Amino acid sequence: MAYLAAFVVLGLASTIAGPALSYLRRRAGTDDAGIGLVFVGQSLGYIAGSLVSGRLVDRGGGHRWWSAALIASAAGVGVLALMRSLPAMFVVFVFLGVAFGGCDVSGNTIVVWSRPDGTGPLLNGLHLCFAVGALLSPLLVNRALAWSGSLWPVAVPLAVIVVWCVAAMSLREAPVRTRVPPATPPGARRSARTGQLAAICLFFLLYVGVEAGFAGWIHSYVEQIGDGGANTATGVTAIFWTGFVCGRVAAIRIARRVTAAWMLAGSMSAMLVSAVALVAFAGPGAWLWLATFLYGLSIAPQFAAMIAFAEAHLTLSGGSTAAFIAASGVGGLTIPFLLGRLFDTHGAGVLPPVVLIGSVAVAASTALIAWMLLGGRSAHGQGLRHRPPATSTKAPVT
């Protein structure tokens, strides 16, 4: 339960910038392009936190690092409530990004290690909790600003959940890596894995960039196209995260019946259809709400499904998971920042076409990974169709 609650915290805290963006922009006295720097700061910290935490988790510090990252997340949101200048906000978001990267790598790695025989449903459950936190974020931010004009009503309950999670984790030893790759010619194995891991990192860069860009700017998009005020924008943001939650709930059940490869294929197809709908029905109206819900629904299973797909064919360490999360941070840095610049130069109407282009790129990277892991050739000229043989250095942690 502590793992699940920790990902609720991660979902809530890491998506707070989107629904609070107009509030933060007013406090900092800047424009859309300027406030877009908070996404850059968060992503830079996220990359650094991911890379550092991968090494720490591999050394056996899983629960300790995860607890420290959770405490830093809650503290950072509290400090953010005090900030009134853009440089100070940027620094706080860098700090928050380090904490979020630590939480993400720790959670994904520890859950993979805790189920060496298959992580599908549990990993999807973990990411469902992220989606629940992300859904709560715009609702809590909206009410907090309406009632107090501050983010403190968000920071306080966040701190309470973190205290419980840290206390629960301190009572248990963290799971450790139990599967290791078999002995193979070093040069051949390294070249095969490097290309495969690079392709998977590309997927996470594109996927998280598109998700973060859409989630971070949909609130401002609705406000600027004239589809109601802050409450309407909050509603559309919430409907995106509602679809996201529904998609991850469905993914838990689907993962028990189909492989991660089929999960990815189905969600990619639905994502492309809904991205086309966002472009076709751009502008105010009921179709925007429906297309937004369907987009959240379709992209929701992809993060966990790709990790499960990679784990089914490769032996993942904390370092490789950290590389995936760091690539996610690069995506979260570039695309939301680019959208801020495009909003200023071309208007809010750029959001739907950018999302469509990004979705096509995500689908193309997935096809490349499928070719490499299912139909491509390893360094020995054989198709890599099954999970590689593995030895266990310790009894499986369950």
N, C-alpha and C positions, 0 to 999 in steps of 0.2 A: 504493500500500500504506500510506503514512503516513496518508492520509485515513481509510482503513478502521480502522487501528489506533487513531487518535485517537478514533473513535467507540466503539471497545471501551472505551477509558478513560472516555469520557463516560457510557456505559451503566453501567459498574461503579461509578464514583464517585457519580453522581447518584442512584442507587437504594440507596445504602448505608444510608440512614436507616431504611428499612423493616425489614430483617432485624436491624439493630443497635438497634432501638427499645427493646426490653426492657432491653438492656444499658445504653443511654444513660439510660433512665428510672431504673434503679437507681443509677447513678453520680451522677445529678443529685438523687436523693431526691425525686422528684415523682410525679404521677399521670398518667393517660392524657391528660387535658386539658392538663396542663402541658407534657408532652413533645411534644404536638402543635405547640407553638410552633416547633419546629425546622423543620417544614414551612413555616410562615409565613416564617421567616427565609430559608430557601432560596429560596422563591418571590419574596420582595421583592428579593433580590439578583439573581435570575434575570431579573426584569422590567427592573431597572436595567441589568444587563449586556447584555441584548438590545438595548435602545434605543441605548445608547452604541456597541456594536459595529457596528450597522447603518450608522451614519455613518462609522465608521472603515473598514469594508470598502468602502463606496462610494468612499472617497477613495484606495483602492489599497493599504490596509494589511492585506490578507487574511491572509497567512501570518504576518506579525509579530504581529498581534493573536491569531490562533489559537494560536500558540506560547506567547505570554504567558498566555493563558487555560488552556492545558494545564498549564503549570508551576504556576500558582496552584491548579489542581484537586488536583494531587498534594501540594503543600505543605499545602493545607487539610485533606486527609485525615490527614496526619501530625500536624498540630496538634490535630485532633479527638481523636486517641488520648491526648492529655494532659489533656483537659478533664474537670472534675469538678463544675461548677456549671451550672445552666440558663442564666443570663445569658451566660456565656462560650460555651456551646454555640450559643446563638442568634446571637451575633456571628460565630462561625466559619461557621455555615450561611449567613448573609448573604454572607460573603466567598466561600464555595463557590458560592452561587447566581450571583453576578456572573461567576465563572469559567465555570460551566456555560452561562449565557446567551451568553457570548462564543463558546464552542465550538460551540454549536448554530447560532447565526446564521452564523458563519464557514463552518462545514461545509456547511450547506444552500445558502447563497448561492454559494459557490465551486463547488460541484458543478453547480448550475444553470447558472452561467456557463461552466463548462468544456465543456458539451454544449449549445450553443445550438440544435441541431437536434432535441433530444429527450433527456430525462433519466431516463425511466422505470426501466430496469433498474439503472443506476448509482445512482440515488437510493434505490431499494429495497435495493441492496447496502449502501449506507452505513447505512441504518436497520437492516438485518440485523445489522451489527456492533454497533450500539447494543444490540440485543436480546441478542447473545452476551455482551456485558459485563454486562447486567442479569441474565442467567442465572447468570453466574459470581459475582455479588455475594452472594447468600444462602449459596452453598456456601463461598466464601472466608471470609465473616464467621463462619459457623458453626464452621469448622475453626480460624480464628484465635482465636476466643474459647475453644474447647475446649482448644487447645494452650497458649495463652499468657495468656488472659484479657485480651487487648488487641487493638486494631485495627492494630498495627504490622505483622503479617504480611500485611496487605492493602496498606498504604501503600508498602512497599518495592518489590514488583514493579510497582506502579502507577508509581512514579518511574522505574523502568528503562525501561518502555515509553514514557513521556513523553520521556525523553532521546533515544531513538531517533527518535521522531516529529519532535521539534524539529530534530534534526540533518538529517533528510531534507528537511523543509520549507525549511530555510535554503539548500539547494542549488538551489532552483527559484523562479522568479517565480510569483506567484499569478495564476490566471486573472482576467480583468477582464470587465466587462459589455460585451457586443458587440451586444445588441439594445436598441434604444430605441424608444419609441412614436412613431407618426407625428404630424405636426402636425395638430391638431384645434382647434376653438374652445375656448379654455381653460375657460370656465365650464361648458360642456356636458360636456366630457370629465371634468372634476374631479368633478361631481356623480354621473356614472355610476360612476366608479371608487370613490368614497367609499362608496357603498352596498354595492358588491360586496366591497370589502376589509373593511368592517365585518362583513358576514355571514360571511366566511371567518375573521375573527378570533374571532367567536362560536363557530364550530365548534371551533377550536383550544382556546379556553377550556374548553368543555364536554368535549371529547375527552380532553385531558391531565388535566383535573381528575378525571374518572372513572378514567382509567388510574392516575394517581398515588394516588388514594384507595384503589383496590382493592389495588394493589401495596404501598402503604405500610402498610395495616392488615390484610391477609390473614394475616400472621404472628401478630399479636396476636389476631385473630379465632379462629384455630385453637387457640391456647393457651387462650383464655377459654371456648370452648364445650366444653372437656374432651376434645378429640380428640388425646390424647397430649401429650407435652411439647415442648421446643424442637426436637428432631430432627424430629418429625412436622410442626411448623409450618414448619420449614425445607424439608421435602420438598414441602409444598403450595405454598409460595412458589416453589420451584424448578420445580414442574410448571407453574405459571402462566407463568414465563419460558421454559420449554421449549416450550409452545404458542406463545408469542410468537415465539420463534426459528423454529419450524416455519412459522408464518404468513408471516414475512418471507422465508424461503427460497422458499416457494411463490410469493410475490408477485414475485420476480425473474423466474421463468419465465412466470408469468401475464401480467406487464407486457409481454412480447414478443408476446403473442397478442391481448390485449384492451385496450380503452381504459381510462384512469383512471376514467371515469364508470362503466363496468361493474364495475370492481374495487371501487369504493365501494359500488355497489348490492348486490353479492354479499356483501361483508363486513358491511355494515349488517344485512342479513337474518339472517346467521349470528350476529351479535352479539346481536340481540334474542332469538333462540331460546335461546342459551346463557345470557343474563341471566335469562330466565324459568326455565330449569333451575336456576340458582343459588338462586332463591327457592323453587321447588317442592321441591328436595332440600336445603334448608338443614339444617345440623347435621352431626355426624360421619358418616363412612362413605365408601365407595368412590365414591358419586355426587358427593360434594364434589370429589374429585380429578378426576373426569372433567369435570364442569361447569367447574371452574377451568381445566383444560387447554383446553377448547373456547372459553372466553371469551378467553384469551390468544391462541389461534389466530385468532379472528375479528377482534379489534381490531388485530392487528399491522400489516396493510397500510395502515391508514387515514391515518396521518400523511403518509407519503411519497406516497400516492395523491392526497391533497388538494392537496399542493404541486404535483404533476405536473398535476393537473386545472386548478388556477389558472394555472399557467404556460402551459398549452395555450390559454388564452383571454384572459389578461392579460399585460402585460409587467412582470415583477417586478424590482424594484431591491433593493439591500441594505436600504433603508428599509422596503419592504413586507414583506420576509422578517422583518425585526426586529419589525415590528408583529405578525406571526403568532406569533413566539416569545415576545414580551412577553405576548400574550393567553394563551399556554400557561402562562406564569408566574402569571398571575392565577388561572387554573383550578387550577394546582398549589398555590396559596395557600389558596383558599377551601374546596374540597371536602375535602381531607385534614384541614384544621383543623376543619371542621364535623363530620366523622366522629369526631374525637377528643372533641368535646363530647358528641355523641350516644352514644358508647361509655360515657362516664361517667354520663350521665343515664338511658339506656334499655338499656344492655348491648350486648354484641357482636352480638346478633342483628339490629341495624339495618343491618349491612353489605349483605346481599343486596338488600333493597328499595331502598336508596339507589342501589346500582349499577344496578338495573333502571330506576329513574326517570331516572338520568343517561343511560343508554343510549338511552332513548326520546327524550330531549332532543337527544342527538347526532344521531340519525337524522333528527329534525325539522329541525335546522339544516342538515343535508346536503341535504334535500329543498328547502329555501329557496334554497341556493346553486345547486343544479341548475336551479331555475326561473329564477333571475336570469341565469345564464350560458348556459343552453341554450334556455330558453323565454321568458325575460323580454325586456324591451325596453330598448334603450340610450336615451341622450338623443335620438337621431335617430329613434327609433321602429322600429328594426330589431332582429331577433333576433340576439344575440351568439353565433353558433354556431361560429365558427372563431377560431383564433389571429389576433390583429390583425396587419395589415401591419407590417413593421419595417424599419428601416434599420440598417446595420452601420457603426460608426465605426472598427472595427479588424478585422483578419482573425480568423475564429473561432478560439478557443483549444481545442485538442483534446488 
